[in-house]
Amino acid sequence: MNSIKECDFVLKNISSYIDKDLDKTCCEKIKKHLEKCKDCNREYNDIKKILDLCKNSFVKMEKKDKEKMYKNIDKLLKKE
């Protein structure tokens, strides 16, 4: 049985784990948890699929569309 604390830790850090922005100890902890927790593993796989789709879509975008997207992101960041 997985503890809620373990799942919370994994879900809070899943993006950093995917981006490889965590230290080796945290990565190992998350990796082991994902091997045994179906719910967290499903979440991990869903996020990976979404990121892969976004990356592939971005590569296929025309330059003008990329520039427009960057401008929109910049506007959103300036609002915060």
C-alpha positions as CSV (number, residue, x, y, z in Angstrom):
1,M,0.0,0.0,0.0
2,N,1.3,3.4,-1.0
3,S,1.1,6.2,1.5
4,I,-0.6,9.4,0.6
5,K,2.6,11.2,1.6
6,E,4.6,9.3,-0.9
7,C,2.1,10.0,-3.7
8,D,2.0,13.7,-2.7
9,F,5.7,13.9,-2.9
10,V,5.8,12.2,-6.3
11,L,3.0,14.3,-7.8
12,K,4.5,17.6,-6.5
13,N,7.9,16.7,-8.1
14,I,6.8,14.8,-11.2
15,S,7.6,17.7,-13.6
16,S,11.0,18.2,-12.1
17,Y,11.6,14.5,-12.3
18,I,10.6,14.5,-16.0
19,D,12.9,17.5,-16.6
20,K,15.7,15.8,-14.7
21,D,16.0,18.7,-12.3
22,L,16.1,16.6,-9.1
23,D,19.1,15.2,-7.3
24,K,19.9,11.5,-7.6
25,T,18.2,10.5,-4.3
26,C,14.9,12.1,-5.2
27,C,14.9,10.6,-8.6
28,E,15.5,7.1,-7.2
29,K,12.7,7.6,-4.7
30,I,10.3,8.7,-7.4
31,K,11.4,6.0,-9.8
32,K,10.8,3.3,-7.1
33,H,7.4,4.8,-6.2
34,L,6.3,4.9,-9.9
35,E,7.2,1.2,-10.2
36,K,4.8,0.2,-7.5
37,C,2.0,2.9,-7.7
38,K,-0.4,2.5,-10.6
39,D,-2.1,5.9,-10.0
40,C,1.1,7.9,-9.9
41,N,2.5,6.0,-12.8
42,R,-0.6,6.8,-14.9
43,E,-0.2,10.5,-14.0
44,Y,3.5,10.3,-15.0
45,N,2.7,8.7,-18.3
46,D,-0.1,11.2,-19.0
47,I,2.1,14.1,-18.4
48,K,4.9,12.6,-20.6
49,K,2.4,12.1,-23.4
50,I,1.2,15.7,-23.2
51,L,4.7,17.0,-23.1
52,D,5.7,14.9,-26.1
53,L,2.6,16.1,-28.1
54,C,3.5,19.7,-27.2
55,K,7.1,19.3,-28.3
56,N,6.2,17.7,-31.5
57,S,3.6,20.3,-32.3
58,F,6.0,23.1,-31.5
59,V,8.6,21.7,-33.9
60,K,5.9,21.6,-36.7
61,M,4.8,25.2,-36.1
62,E,5.6,27.9,-38.5
63,K,8.0,30.6,-37.4
64,K,5.2,33.3,-37.3
65,D,3.1,31.1,-35.1
66,K,6.0,30.4,-32.7
67,E,6.6,34.2,-32.5
68,K,3.0,34.8,-31.7
69,M,3.0,32.1,-29.0
70,Y,6.1,33.7,-27.4
71,K,4.5,37.1,-27.4
72,N,1.4,35.7,-25.7
73,I,3.5,33.9,-23.1
74,D,5.4,37.1,-22.5
75,K,2.2,39.0,-21.9
76,L,0.9,36.4,-19.5
77,L,4.2,36.6,-17.5
78,K,4.1,40.3,-17.3
79,K,0.6,40.2,-15.8
80,E,1.8,38.2,-12.9
